[in-house]
């Protein structure tokens, strides 16, 4: 019939019979129709029904996904490994990496840094109003900020925090930086800071975490360092302490933090953050491989870690730090006082080779260190290597190669330098590579590789070196006063080269004594140009922070850091879980 085989004709007749009886359709009639079908017909019907169901499911799924979007959802547990032990979860005492990182999760300051390293309001309700004489800063507080015990954050807490860190009985390492400043309460949600002199870098100090007066107010100075609240911390930040796990020895194994539901910035996207503590560099990637942790970070400048090998399910952020590996020339040295020699050494220095060979690419060509931590103001320092030009400069300066020795000399004096550095693997390896590069000029380069403390006491403090290879770190505000003002030439100043220039001195003072951001940026650029033109220092490479995280940790946006602990400043926007909502 119509060309159908017999079995298909019988199947069609049965279906037609079924359709005619649809008005009186019942379960018993369906069974009767189904019983009339042959085995092959039943299989065919089952296949068609399955295909229809699958097709309906696919259509429903397509409709759902085309009419919904994935959005962040609260949930998940993120675990991160940190080297060392927590001691003071207290922003007035924190100075080591574990303490600084945890206090940034638990506490809030009046201001914090965004993903580009720019200062933005935190507890403050906007940027400060600065008086006409640039010595008073009036700051209003957010009215919805609460401590993790539910009490409001007020001006009393701010005044208490600053006055506590200024009190010598409480032994805060921040005290010296605050001795010429004062703070007063204007109202429950308004404070005023007064500086003795105009201070451009002052705003950076307002990132210090605020303590709750209600908890700390009754604790005397002699008990401050021993208080249980240095670990059982109560802050106003996005995360609060949930649990502290200790080994029988008393060593802290893990601190678990939970999202603070009443956080004024909105409840964080990740429910829990577990910070786990390790003793050695190699423990971190091992813990990541075994899934004990979902993230860790390090700087190749100060660590022997290498993450060139693939890590499972990982993403890696390479974030510029305001830290540099630098070569300092002692300008009091008879040979190095000649700028021609310094320029020749600079031209013989292959920065890219140092980054590739010593850091395996995990560093970047340095930017000018005397500008604000702002991507738009970064100026990559030239990395040209020109051995021919370097040799020509030395020839012109009268340092001629002795054909017998292959070394340069002038009036019988050999061109010989000692390069001093610490015995860290990064510094010692860099020093060896530098010596090799400079020896191509016919210069005899000796190495003095010393333990760090011995280097500090016997070489750096008395300025007893020819050339010093050492790291230099700047803060979010790169205030160069301690590093480059002529008043800082002698210890404890950090002007290691003996550089002195009245124009630079004046520009440093000008930049320090104005709160005008644009003027300060211009001064810093001029300072940078003048110093680099005279070559008292070579910035070899800029450190990066390698942040390794599981791919499930999302919305981690960090473009610049001045310190690794700052990486948590935007943690409330991170998330691990998602959900779909209708468009």
C-alpha positions as CSV (number, residue, x, y, z in Angstrom):
1,X,0.0,0.0,0.0
2,X,1.5,3.2,-1.2
3,X,4.7,1.3,-1.6
4,X,5.1,0.5,2.1
5,X,6.2,-2.9,3.2
6,X,3.6,-5.1,4.8
7,X,4.8,-4.5,8.4
8,X,4.9,-0.7,7.9
9,X,1.3,-0.9,6.3
10,X,0.1,-2.7,9.4
11,X,1.8,-0.1,11.6
12,X,0.1,2.7,9.7
13,X,-3.3,1.1,10.0
14,X,-2.9,0.7,13.7
15,X,-1.9,4.4,14.1
16,X,-4.9,5.5,12.1
17,X,-7.1,3.4,14.2
18,X,-5.6,5.0,17.3
19,X,-6.0,8.6,16.0
20,X,-9.7,7.9,15.1
21,X,-10.3,6.9,18.7
22,X,-8.5,9.9,20.2
23,X,-11.7,11.6,21.4
24,X,-12.3,8.5,23.5
25,X,-8.6,8.0,24.4
26,X,-7.9,6.2,27.6
27,X,-5.1,4.2,29.1
28,X,-6.9,1.0,28.4
29,X,-7.4,1.9,24.7
30,X,-3.7,2.9,24.5
31,X,-2.8,-0.5,25.8
32,X,-5.1,-2.1,23.3
33,X,-3.5,-0.1,20.4
34,X,0.0,-0.9,21.7
35,X,-0.9,-4.6,21.9
36,X,-1.9,-4.7,18.2
37,X,1.7,-3.7,17.3
38,X,4.3,-6.1,16.3
39,X,7.7,-6.4,18.0
40,X,9.4,-4.3,15.3
41,X,6.7,-1.7,15.4
42,X,7.0,-1.4,19.1
43,X,10.7,-0.8,18.8
44,X,10.2,1.8,16.1
45,X,7.6,3.6,18.2
46,X,9.9,3.6,21.2
47,X,12.8,5.0,19.1
48,X,10.5,7.7,17.7
49,X,9.3,8.6,21.2
50,X,12.8,8.7,22.5
51,X,13.9,11.0,19.6
52,X,10.9,13.2,20.3
53,X,11.8,13.5,24.0
54,X,15.5,14.2,23.2
55,X,14.5,16.8,20.6
56,X,12.1,18.4,23.0
57,X,14.9,18.5,25.7
58,X,17.4,20.0,23.3
59,X,14.9,22.6,22.2
60,X,14.1,23.4,25.9
61,X,17.8,23.7,26.7
62,X,18.5,25.9,23.7
63,X,15.6,28.1,24.7
64,X,16.8,28.3,28.3
65,X,20.4,29.2,27.4
66,X,19.4,31.7,24.7
67,X,17.1,33.5,27.1
68,X,19.2,33.4,30.3
69,X,22.7,34.7,31.2
70,X,25.3,33.4,33.7
71,X,25.9,35.7,36.6
72,X,28.1,35.4,39.7
73,X,26.6,33.5,42.7
74,X,27.7,33.5,46.3
75,X,29.4,30.3,47.4
76,X,32.5,28.2,47.2
77,X,35.7,27.9,49.3
78,X,39.0,29.3,48.1
79,X,42.2,28.1,49.8
80,X,45.5,29.9,49.4
81,X,49.0,29.0,50.6
82,X,51.3,31.5,52.3
83,X,54.9,31.1,53.5
84,X,55.5,31.8,57.2
85,X,53.4,32.1,60.3
86,X,50.8,34.6,61.3
87,X,51.6,36.6,64.5
88,X,49.7,39.8,64.5
89,X,46.4,40.1,62.6
90,X,46.5,43.7,63.7
91,X,47.1,46.5,61.2
92,X,49.1,48.5,63.8
93,X,51.6,45.6,64.3
94,X,51.6,43.7,61.0
95,X,54.8,43.8,59.1
96,X,55.3,40.3,57.6
97,X,53.6,38.8,54.6
98,X,51.2,36.5,56.4
99,X,50.0,39.3,58.8
100,X,49.7,41.9,56.1
101,X,47.7,39.6,53.7
102,X,45.3,38.6,56.4
103,X,44.8,42.1,57.8
104,X,43.8,43.2,54.3
105,X,41.1,40.6,54.3
106,X,39.8,41.3,57.8
107,X,40.3,45.1,58.3
108,X,39.4,48.2,56.3
109,X,41.2,51.5,56.1
110,X,39.8,54.9,55.2
111,X,41.2,54.3,51.7
112,X,42.5,51.4,49.7
113,X,44.0,50.7,46.2
114,X,42.1,49.6,43.2
115,X,43.2,47.1,40.6
116,X,45.5,49.8,38.9
117,X,47.1,50.8,42.2
118,X,45.1,54.0,42.5
119,X,43.8,55.3,45.8
120,X,40.0,55.0,46.3
121,X,37.7,55.4,49.2
122,X,37.1,52.4,51.6
123,X,35.6,53.4,54.9
124,X,35.7,57.0,53.8
125,X,32.7,58.3,52.0
126,X,34.6,60.0,49.2
127,X,38.0,61.7,48.9
128,X,39.1,64.2,51.6
129,X,38.4,67.9,51.5
130,X,41.9,69.5,51.8
131,X,42.2,73.0,53.3
132,X,43.6,76.0,51.5
133,X,46.9,75.7,53.4
134,X,47.0,72.0,52.4
135,X,47.5,70.8,56.0
136,X,44.0,69.7,57.0
137,X,42.1,66.8,55.6
138,X,38.4,66.5,56.4
139,X,37.0,63.0,55.9
140,X,33.5,61.7,56.2
141,X,32.8,58.1,57.0
142,X,30.3,55.7,55.5
143,X,27.2,55.4,57.7
144,X,26.6,51.7,56.9
145,X,30.1,50.4,57.9
146,X,29.9,47.9,60.8
147,X,32.4,45.9,62.8
148,X,32.1,42.2,62.5
149,X,30.4,42.2,66.0
150,X,27.6,44.2,64.5
151,X,28.5,47.6,66.0
152,X,28.9,50.7,63.8
153,X,32.3,52.1,62.7
154,X,32.5,55.7,63.9
155,X,35.0,58.6,64.2
156,X,35.9,57.4,67.7
157,X,37.4,54.2,66.2
158,X,39.5,56.3,63.7
159,X,40.8,58.6,66.4
160,X,41.5,55.7,68.7
161,X,43.5,53.9,66.0
162,X,45.8,56.8,65.1
163,X,46.4,57.8,68.7
164,X,47.2,54.3,69.7
165,X,49.8,53.8,66.9
166,X,51.4,57.1,67.9
167,X,51.7,56.0,71.6
168,X,55.2,54.5,72.2
169,X,53.7,52.1,74.8
170,X,52.0,50.2,72.0
171,X,55.2,49.7,70.0
172,X,53.7,50.1,66.5
173,X,56.2,50.0,63.7
174,X,54.1,52.7,62.0
175,X,54.7,55.2,64.9
176,X,57.6,57.0,63.3
177,X,55.7,57.9,60.2
178,X,52.9,59.5,62.2
179,X,54.7,61.7,64.7
180,X,54.0,65.0,63.0
181,X,50.3,64.3,62.4
182,X,47.2,64.6,64.5
183,X,43.6,63.6,64.2
184,X,40.4,64.9,65.8
185,X,36.7,64.0,65.8
186,X,34.3,66.5,64.2
187,X,31.2,64.4,64.5
188,X,30.3,60.7,64.9
189,X,31.0,60.2,61.2
190,X,33.6,62.9,60.4
191,X,37.3,63.3,61.3
192,X,40.0,65.8,60.6
193,X,43.7,65.1,60.1
194,X,46.3,67.9,60.5
195,X,49.8,67.6,59.3
196,X,52.6,69.8,60.6
197,X,53.9,70.4,57.1
198,X,52.4,70.1,53.7
199,X,52.8,66.4,52.8
200,X,52.1,65.1,49.3
201,X,52.5,61.4,50.3
202,X,50.2,61.8,53.4
203,X,47.1,60.3,51.8
204,X,48.9,56.9,51.3
205,X,49.1,56.6,55.1
206,X,45.3,56.6,55.3
207,X,45.2,53.0,54.0
208,X,46.1,51.8,57.5
209,X,43.5,49.4,58.9
210,X,41.2,50.9,61.6
211,X,40.8,49.1,64.9
212,X,37.5,48.8,66.9
213,X,37.8,51.0,70.0
214,X,35.1,48.9,71.7
215,X,37.4,45.8,71.7
216,X,40.9,47.4,72.0
217,X,40.1,50.4,74.1
218,X,40.6,48.7,77.5
219,X,43.9,47.0,76.6
220,X,47.0,48.7,78.1
221,X,50.2,49.1,76.1
222,X,52.1,46.4,78.0
223,X,49.4,43.8,77.0
224,X,48.9,45.0,73.4
225,X,51.3,42.6,71.8
226,X,50.0,39.6,73.8
227,X,46.3,40.2,73.3
228,X,44.2,37.3,72.0
229,X,42.7,39.7,69.5
230,X,45.9,39.7,67.6
231,X,44.8,36.4,66.2
232,X,41.0,36.4,67.0
233,X,40.7,39.6,65.1
234,X,37.6,41.6,64.7
235,X,37.6,44.1,61.8
236,X,35.2,45.8,59.4
237,X,36.6,44.2,56.2
238,X,35.0,41.7,53.8
239,X,36.0,38.6,55.8
240,X,35.9,37.6,59.4
241,X,37.8,35.0,61.4
242,X,35.9,31.7,61.5
243,X,38.4,29.2,62.8
244,X,42.1,29.0,63.7
245,X,43.6,25.5,63.4
246,X,46.8,24.9,65.4
247,X,49.1,21.9,65.6
248,X,50.0,20.4,69.0
249,X,53.2,22.4,68.9
250,X,51.2,25.7,68.8
251,X,52.1,26.3,65.2
252,X,49.2,27.8,63.2
253,X,48.2,25.4,60.4
254,X,45.2,27.2,58.9
255,X,43.0,30.3,59.4
256,X,39.5,30.0,57.9
257,X,37.7,33.2,57.1
258,X,34.0,33.6,56.3
259,X,32.3,36.2,54.1
260,X,31.0,39.0,56.3
261,X,27.3,39.4,55.5
262,X,27.0,43.0,56.7
263,X,30.1,44.2,54.8
264,X,29.3,47.7,53.6
265,X,30.7,46.9,50.1
266,X,28.2,44.0,49.7
267,X,28.5,40.4,50.7
268,X,31.6,38.9,49.1
269,X,31.1,36.4,46.3
270,X,33.2,33.6,47.9
271,X,31.8,32.1,51.0
272,X,35.0,31.1,52.7
273,X,38.7,31.7,52.3
274,X,41.1,29.3,54.0
275,X,44.7,30.5,54.4
276,X,47.2,27.7,54.9
277,X,50.7,28.3,56.1
278,X,53.9,26.6,54.8
279,X,57.6,26.6,55.6
280,X,59.3,26.3,52.3
281,X,59.0,27.7,48.7
282,X,58.6,24.3,47.2
283,X,55.7,23.4,49.6
284,X,53.5,25.8,47.7
285,X,53.4,24.2,44.2
286,X,53.4,20.8,45.8
287,X,50.3,21.8,47.8
288,X,48.7,23.2,44.6
289,X,49.4,19.9,42.7
290,X,47.8,17.9,45.5
291,X,44.8,20.3,45.6
292,X,45.4,21.3,49.2
293,X,45.3,24.9,48.0
294,X,43.7,26.6,45.0
295,X,46.2,29.4,44.8
296,X,49.6,30.9,45.8
297,X,51.8,33.7,44.8
298,X,55.5,34.6,44.8
299,X,58.0,37.0,43.4
300,X,60.9,35.5,41.4
301,X,63.1,38.4,42.6
302,X,63.0,37.1,46.2
303,X,62.1,33.4,45.7
304,X,63.7,30.4,44.1
305,X,60.4,29.2,42.7
306,X,59.9,28.5,39.0
307,X,56.4,27.8,37.6
308,X,57.5,27.2,34.0
309,X,56.1,23.7,34.4
310,X,52.4,23.4,33.8
311,X,50.2,23.4,36.8
312,X,46.8,21.7,36.7
313,X,43.7,23.8,36.0
314,X,45.7,27.0,36.7
315,X,45.7,30.5,35.5
316,X,48.6,32.8,36.2
317,X,48.6,36.6,36.7
318,X,52.0,38.3,36.2
319,X,51.6,41.6,38.1
320,X,54.2,44.4,38.1
321,X,55.6,45.3,41.6
322,X,57.3,48.5,42.5
323,X,60.5,46.5,43.2
324,X,63.7,46.5,41.2
325,X,67.0,44.7,41.0
326,X,69.4,47.6,40.7
327,X,73.2,48.3,40.3
328,X,74.4,51.2,42.4
329,X,77.7,52.9,41.4
330,X,79.7,54.4,44.3
331,X,80.3,57.9,43.0
332,X,83.1,58.4,45.5
333,X,85.1,55.7,43.8
334,X,87.9,57.4,41.7
335,X,87.1,55.3,38.6
336,X,83.3,55.4,38.8
337,X,83.2,59.1,39.5
338,X,83.7,59.4,35.7
339,X,80.3,59.3,34.1
340,X,81.9,57.9,30.9
341,X,82.7,54.7,32.8
342,X,79.2,54.3,34.1
343,X,77.7,54.9,30.7
344,X,80.0,52.3,29.2
345,X,78.9,49.8,31.8
346,X,75.3,50.6,31.1
347,X,75.8,50.0,27.4
348,X,77.4,46.7,28.1
349,X,74.6,45.5,30.3
350,X,72.1,43.2,28.6
351,X,68.9,43.5,30.6
352,X,67.0,41.1,28.4
353,X,69.6,38.4,28.9
354,X,69.3,38.8,32.7
355,X,65.5,38.5,32.6
356,X,65.6,35.5,30.3
357,X,68.5,33.6,31.9
358,X,68.1,34.5,35.6
359,X,64.3,34.9,35.8
360,X,63.4,32.7,32.9
361,X,61.2,35.5,31.6
362,X,59.4,36.0,35.0
363,X,60.4,39.7,35.3
364,X,60.0,42.7,33.1
365,X,62.1,45.5,31.6
366,X,62.1,48.2,34.3
367,X,59.9,51.3,34.2
368,X,60.9,54.6,35.6
369,X,60.6,54.1,39.4
370,X,59.9,57.7,40.2
371,X,56.4,58.0,38.8
372,X,53.1,57.1,40.4
373,X,51.9,53.5,40.2
374,X,49.7,54.3,37.2
375,X,49.8,52.3,34.0
376,X,49.4,55.4,31.9
377,X,52.5,57.0,33.4
378,X,54.9,54.1,33.0
379,X,57.9,54.7,30.9
380,X,60.0,51.6,30.1
381,X,63.7,52.3,30.5
382,X,65.8,51.8,27.4
383,X,67.4,48.4,27.2
384,X,69.8,49.0,24.3
385,X,73.0,47.0,24.5
386,X,75.9,48.4,22.4
387,X,79.3,46.9,23.1
388,X,80.9,48.7,20.3
389,X,79.8,52.1,21.6
390,X,80.8,51.1,25.1
391,X,84.3,50.2,24.0
392,X,84.6,53.4,22.1
393,X,83.6,55.5,25.2
394,X,86.3,53.7,27.2
395,X,88.9,54.3,24.5
396,X,88.0,58.0,24.4
397,X,88.4,58.2,28.2
398,X,91.9,56.8,27.9
399,X,91.3,53.3,29.2
400,X,93.2,51.3,26.6
401,X,93.3,47.5,26.2
402,X,96.7,45.9,26.9
403,X,97.2,43.4,24.0
404,X,99.1,41.1,26.3
405,X,96.5,40.8,29.1
406,X,93.3,41.8,27.2
407,X,92.5,44.2,30.1
408,X,92.2,47.9,30.1
409,X,94.5,50.3,31.9
410,X,95.1,54.0,32.1
411,X,98.5,55.5,33.0
412,X,99.4,52.1,34.5
413,X,96.3,51.8,36.5
414,X,94.2,48.7,35.6
415,X,90.4,49.1,35.1
416,X,89.3,46.9,37.9
417,X,86.0,46.8,39.9
418,X,84.5,44.7,42.7
419,X,80.8,43.9,42.4
420,X,79.2,43.3,45.8
421,X,75.9,41.5,46.4
422,X,74.1,39.1,48.7
423,X,74.3,35.4,48.6
424,X,70.7,34.9,47.5
425,X,70.5,32.7,44.4
426,X,69.0,35.4,42.3
427,X,71.5,38.1,43.2
428,X,74.6,35.9,43.0
429,X,73.6,34.5,39.6
430,X,72.9,38.0,38.3
431,X,76.2,39.2,39.6
432,X,78.0,36.4,37.7
433,X,76.2,37.2,34.5
434,X,76.9,40.9,34.9
435,X,80.6,40.2,35.5
436,X,80.7,38.2,32.3
437,X,79.0,40.9,30.3
438,X,81.3,43.7,31.6
439,X,84.4,41.6,31.1
440,X,83.8,41.8,27.4
441,X,84.9,45.4,27.7
442,X,88.3,44.4,29.0
443,X,87.4,45.2,32.6
444,X,88.5,43.0,35.4
445,X,85.4,42.4,37.6
446,X,85.8,40.7,41.0
447,X,82.8,39.4,42.9
448,X,82.1,39.8,46.7
449,X,79.1,37.6,47.5
450,X,78.2,37.9,51.1
451,X,75.5,36.9,53.5
452,X,72.8,39.6,53.6
453,X,73.5,40.8,57.2
454,X,77.2,40.9,56.6
455,X,76.7,42.8,53.3
456,X,74.4,45.3,55.1
457,X,76.8,45.9,58.1
458,X,80.2,45.8,56.4
459,X,79.4,47.0,52.9
460,X,76.1,49.0,52.5
461,X,76.1,51.0,55.8
462,X,79.7,52.3,55.5
463,X,79.3,52.6,51.7
464,X,82.3,50.3,51.3
465,X,81.8,49.1,47.7
466,X,82.7,49.9,44.1
467,X,79.5,48.5,42.6
468,X,76.5,47.2,44.6
469,X,73.9,44.8,43.2
470,X,70.8,45.1,45.5
471,X,67.0,45.2,45.3
472,X,65.2,48.5,45.8
473,X,61.5,48.8,46.7
474,X,59.2,51.8,46.4
475,X,55.7,52.2,47.8
476,X,52.5,53.2,46.1
477,X,53.8,56.8,46.3
478,X,57.4,56.5,45.0
479,X,58.6,59.4,47.2
480,X,62.4,59.4,46.4
481,X,63.5,61.5,49.3
482,X,65.2,58.7,51.4
483,X,66.8,57.2,48.2
484,X,68.0,60.2,46.3
485,X,68.1,63.4,48.4
486,X,71.6,64.5,49.2
487,X,70.8,64.7,52.9
488,X,70.5,60.9,52.8
489,X,74.0,60.1,51.5
490,X,75.1,58.7,54.9
491,X,73.6,55.8,56.8
492,X,70.8,55.5,57.9
493,X,69.9,57.3,54.6
494,X,69.4,55.2,51.6
495,X,71.2,57.3,49.0
496,X,73.7,54.6,48.4
497,X,75.6,56.1,45.5
498,X,76.4,59.4,47.0
499,X,74.5,61.2,44.3
500,X,74.0,64.9,44.9
501,X,72.3,67.4,42.7
502,X,70.7,70.7,43.9
503,X,68.0,70.6,41.2
504,X,67.0,67.1,42.1
505,X,67.0,68.0,45.8
506,X,64.6,70.9,45.1
507,X,62.3,68.9,43.0
508,X,62.1,66.2,45.7
509,X,61.1,68.9,48.2
510,X,58.7,70.5,45.8
511,X,57.0,67.1,45.2
512,X,56.8,66.4,48.9
513,X,55.3,69.7,49.8
514,X,52.2,69.9,47.5
515,X,49.0,67.9,47.5
516,X,48.5,68.6,43.8
517,X,48.7,65.2,42.1
518,X,49.5,66.6,38.6
519,X,52.3,68.8,39.9
520,X,53.9,66.0,41.9
521,X,53.7,63.7,38.9
522,X,55.6,66.3,36.8
523,X,58.2,66.7,39.5
524,X,58.8,63.0,39.7
525,X,59.2,62.7,35.9
526,X,61.8,65.4,36.0
527,X,63.6,63.7,39.0
528,X,63.6,60.5,37.0
529,X,65.1,62.1,33.9
530,X,67.9,63.9,35.8
531,X,68.9,60.9,37.8
532,X,68.9,58.4,34.9
533,X,70.8,60.8,32.7
534,X,73.7,60.9,35.1
535,X,73.7,57.1,35.5
536,X,74.4,56.7,39.2
537,X,72.2,53.6,39.1
538,X,71.2,50.9,36.6
539,X,67.7,49.4,37.1
540,X,68.2,46.0,35.7
541,X,64.7,44.5,35.9
542,X,61.4,45.1,37.6
543,X,59.9,42.3,39.8
544,X,56.5,40.8,39.1
545,X,54.2,39.0,41.4
546,X,53.3,35.6,39.9
547,X,49.8,34.8,41.2
548,X,48.8,31.2,40.4
549,X,45.1,30.4,40.9
550,X,42.6,27.6,40.0
551,X,40.6,28.5,36.9
552,X,37.4,28.3,38.9
553,X,38.4,31.5,40.8
554,X,36.9,34.3,38.6
555,X,36.9,38.1,38.3
556,X,40.4,38.5,39.8
557,X,41.5,41.7,38.2
558,X,44.9,43.1,39.4
559,X,47.0,45.2,37.1
560,X,49.5,46.7,39.5
561,X,50.8,46.1,43.0
562,X,53.1,48.0,45.3
563,X,53.1,45.1,47.8
564,X,51.9,41.5,47.4
565,X,49.5,41.8,50.4
566,X,47.6,44.4,48.4
567,X,46.3,41.6,46.1
568,X,43.2,41.2,48.3
569,X,42.0,44.8,48.1
570,X,39.3,43.8,45.6
571,X,38.6,40.3,47.0
572,X,34.9,41.0,47.6
573,X,34.3,40.9,43.8
574,X,35.9,37.5,43.3
575,X,33.6,34.5,42.9
576,X,33.6,30.8,42.2
577,X,30.0,29.8,41.7
578,X,27.5,31.0,39.0
579,X,23.8,30.8,38.4
580,X,21.6,31.6,35.4
581,X,19.0,34.3,35.3
582,X,16.4,35.3,32.7
583,X,17.4,38.1,30.4
